[in-house]
Amino acid sequence: MKIVIILFFVVLLSAQSSFKKSSGSYSNGALGATLSYIKPDLSDLNKSLKNLDVGKLKEDIFLFGGEVSGALNSSVFVGAQYFSGSTSTSGSVVREINTETYKLSRSIKYDLSYGGISGSYYSSVMGSTGYFVGGSVNYGSVRLLLSQDAGDLTYDDLINSYDHPNLFHSSTLKCDMWAFEAFSGLRMALSDNIFLQLSVGYLYAFVDEDGVLNYEFENVMDGVPDLDINSVRYSASVMFGN
């Protein structure tokens, strides 16, 4: 963390000395890419998956995405964004099925994605650097992917597996969610058209307790563990604008 802070100020001072951008912000609009980090509490989910014997899902999730933003005036910006990320675990277990012993490969993947609209207020601090505060409203989903097989599959193995449902198995559980963010950070001009944004925020997501199994091919499933998200969010963005 200390190294990150030092690098941040090195970049900041370089930007200050090299560029003469007066406000540190784009005046019309911008688009760019963002990398975020969150740490949701997956304890309830991991507890429910314990019997699969493949370990716990890690609670460190990197979100990759992008955003586009337009200026209503020199201080107020509105935009749209989309992010997605995942965490997974896998392993092997030995099970006896119908008097035969199998070594089964199992995997679990937790997939998160959401997109929505955002708004922010920007104020110049010094030279080519300023701060911003804002928030966003998003809609998305949490998907839980569970799979099991007994080794490499051919196409015939896949088709014939429906006569042996205990051996080969794959399910996708999808739960809709509403996600809300509040954030603040710094924006600096690296050149006339390239901007670096560093922000810290809070993500809160309400995840539906009823899930849809296998992309609505099967009935709605109730009794899903608590998947609500409460996490600090750290983000870094590179924006291109004018």
Secondary structure as the mmCIF struct_conf table of DSSP 4:
data_model
#
loop_
_struct_conf.conf_type_id
_struct_conf.id
_struct_conf.beg_label_comp_id
_struct_conf.beg_label_asym_id
_struct_conf.beg_label_seq_id
_struct_conf.end_label_comp_id
_struct_conf.end_label_asym_id
_struct_conf.end_label_seq_id
HELX_RH_AL_P HELX_RH_AL_P1 LYS A 2 SER A 18
BEND BEND1 SER A 22 SER A 25
BEND BEND2 SER A 27 ASN A 28
STRN STRN1 GLY A 29 ILE A 38
HELX_RH_AL_P HELX_RH_AL_P2 SER A 43 SER A 48
TURN_TY1_P TURN_TY1_P1 LEU A 49 LEU A 49
HELX_RH_3T_P HELX_RH_3T_P1 LYS A 50 LEU A 52
BEND BEND3 VAL A 54 VAL A 54
HELX_LH_PP_P HELX_LH_PP_P1 LYS A 56 LYS A 58
BEND BEND4 GLU A 59 GLU A 59
STRN STRN2 ILE A 61 ALA A 71
BEND BEND5 LEU A 72 SER A 75
STRN STRN3 VAL A 76 ILE A 97
TURN_TY1_P TURN_TY1_P2 ASN A 98 THR A 99
STRN STRN4 GLU A 100 MET A 126
TURN_TY1_P TURN_TY1_P3 GLY A 127 SER A 128
STRN STRN5 THR A 129 ASP A 149
BEND BEND6 ALA A 150 GLY A 151
HELX_RH_AL_P HELX_RH_AL_P3 TYR A 155 ASN A 160
HELX_RH_3T_P HELX_RH_3T_P2 SER A 161 ASP A 163
TURN_TY1_P TURN_TY1_P4 PRO A 165 LEU A 167
BEND BEND7 PHE A 168 PHE A 168
STRN STRN6 HIS A 169 ALA A 189
BEND BEND8 LEU A 190 ASN A 193
STRN STRN7 ILE A 194 VAL A 207
BEND BEND9 GLU A 209 ASP A 210
STRN STRN8 GLY A 211 LEU A 213
TURN_TY1_P TURN_TY1_P5 ASN A 214 PHE A 217
BEND BEND10 GLU A 218 GLU A 218
STRN STRN9 VAL A 220 MET A 221
HELX_LH_PP_P HELX_LH_PP_P2 VAL A 224 ASP A 226
STRN STRN10 ILE A 229 GLY A 241
#
